[in-house]
Amino acid sequence: MADAKHDISVLNSLIATTLDSADGYTEAAKDADNSRFGRMFTARAGERREVAQSLQGVVASLGGEPEDDGTILAKAHRMFTGLRNSISGGDTVVVDEVERGEDHIKAKFEDAMQDREVPQPTRTAIEQAYASVRSGHDQMPDLKHSLHGSN
């Protein structure tokens, strides 16, 4: 169970960050002026909730209590809450904030994948969840550059 405890801790940390990300995308969708961005952010929020549910299932299968809420103090959450304060900047500011949150969640997942104490079955679950995180992360620079007028 010692290994499971570590796995559960790592996974629950990723779950909390992923839920923070989903909440951030929900806020970004509300704050976006462009309805296309709003739809994109809403879809990403749903995708992140699915990722969290998947990881919650792994925690439960390990005998742990899955995290079911994001953490107020999480760095990604703090970045996303800046959206409300920067609404006057329009979509450019919203996308900039989302990109910062994406950098955070990507780094968190990459750290977890580098954790040598995490056994292969748990690492596989993390890698599968990371595919969604990577997709969201990789989408943001293009979106940001299109809004900033640089190609």
Secondary structure, DSSP 8 states (H G I E B T S, - for coil): -HHHHHHHHHHHHHHHHHHHHHHHHHHHHHH-SSHHHHHHHHHHHHHHHHHHHHHHHHHHHTT-----S--TT-HHHHHHHHHHHTGGGHHHHHHHHHHHHHHHHHHHHHHHHH-TTS-HHHHHHHHHHHHHHHHHHHHHHHHHHHHHT--
